[in-house]
Amino acid sequence: MTPPPSPGLLSPPATSPATDIVITKNNVIQKKSSDSCGCSSNTSAATNLDQRTLDRISKHPCYSEEAHHHYARMHVAVAPACNIQCNYCNRKYDCANESRPGVVSELLTPEEAAHKVLVIAGKIPQMTVLGIAGPGDPLANPEKTFRTFELIADKAPDIKLCLSTNGLMLPDYVDRIKALNVDHVTITINMVDPEIGTKIYPWVHYRRKRYKGLEAARILHERQMEGLQALWEADILCKVNSVMIPGINDEHLVEVDQVIRENGAFLHNIMPLISAPEHGTHFGLTGQRGPTPKELKALQDACADSNMKMMRHCRQCRADAVGLLGEDRSQEFTKEKFMAMPEQYDLALRKEVHAGIEQFKEDIKLAKAKVKPSERIKNSPKILVAVATKGGGIVNQHFGHAKEFQIFEVDANEARFVGHRKVDQYCQSGYGENATLEYVIQAIADCKAILVSKVGECPKAELREAGLHVVEAYDVIEKVAREFYDQHMQEF
């Protein structure tokens, strides 16, 4: 049961019985200030974008950190072939409970994909974005990719279309992408030095020929830069994904950040390497580790000092992901299920739902303003807090039900989202070491507090014993976090 709102809490958006929801180059980032707790990121959150860019990303959960609390996305798996091999990828692997790029349970035809989108657009009207991200590369499967976009654009004009690509064939298709009104493209760029690329890419298949080694990496790099510049010239927003691989490209990614910024990228998403041996990837089988949360945050902070907007809310989604970032409802919409469902796309209903979300966002903005100091406090120490949330920008999830904790960096001026930590559900059929309380505590050990709607007495006692303050509340995340900071700063 959802606990009643505390005094002064925003009322959640009204529910609708018809749905299963609850209702460029001119970036400017202020420099970070010093702190006393190891939190060294830029905390002004003052990445000032022009109004046109803000409007373009306002409902895109991947391009807007604020939008990801409220709007959903879905991917359709219509692109099985790939034209490069990455040492961190194995598209043969599939697990329904695994959230990782390249993972998909079922391949779809463009017609099946379009039907699925129209079904889900009715079931989840806060779904605003349709992406094609694999399980291979969309531009290695151009006809399937573009046919899918054509079908959806014709029947669901309010859904944003986007694709993710390795960039090898991007220069050949920018004009067609533009013609289809695909306004957002993501390129995965892990290097700008081909020598480093040789450690990441065993081969590249280009113009009917397979290349290896330095020649392969050089071709990929040159095509990625050409594609990135072409997107900028075509006024298509480009996000760059980079996989952080300790000992291989971790230090180099600072240079990558600079180069992509100079070539027109709008947003940089530095993601941790996922390299479990059971996935069967080269890096997984050779023991290449991924970065720790602290290492990842330090690199993101270093890159955030540039005039580049840094994405920190990526969940490294499956190629058939459905729902809010941080949740995956793909198993609710398997082919057997969605092909039996009628298309429920209702533009009027979707506009009504979106208007409710926008009003809710305004209410949250007002709640944040109430705890914001009248004047900015200089040299304010920073702390991290972990938050259990089901979305909406609210502390609204039971500790034992959380599959992840959102991490906020808090000082005397604001509370700012800086990342997330995945865990298994502590009290809902979790298994293995990831479901143990010890593992959960380890995942958020650098935090000063955990904000939850409710927590049992036993785990509460152990969390406190581990040095974590436990705050039970049901309110706007930033409000709860700032109030905790003000009340307990003396202890820090």
Buried (B, 14 or more C-beta within 10 A) or exposed (E): EEEEBEEEBBEBBEEBEEBEBBBBEEBEBEEBBEBEBEBBBBBBBEBEBEEEBEEBBBBBBBBBBBBBBBBBBBBBBBBBBBBBBBBBBBBEBBEEEBBBBBBBBBBBEBEBBBBBBBBBBBBBBBBBBBBBBBBBBBBBBBEBBBBBBBBBBEBBEEBBBBBBBBBBBBBBBBEBBBEBEBBBBBBBBBBBBBEBBBBBBBBBBBEEEEBEBEEBBBBBBBBBBBBBBBBBEBEBBBBBBBBBBBEBBBEBBBBBBBBBBBBBBBBBBBBBBBBBEEBEBBBBBEEBEBBEBEBBBBBBBBBBBBEBBBBBBBBBBBBBBBBBBBBBBBEBBBBEEBEEBEBBBBEEBBEEBBEBBBEBBEBBEEBBEEBBEEEEEEEBBBBBBBBBBBBBBBBBBBBBBBBBBBBBBBBBBBBBBBBBBBBBBBBEEBEEEBBBBEBBBBBBBBBBBBBBBBBEEEBBEBBEEBEBBBBBBBBBBBBBBBBBBEEBBEEE
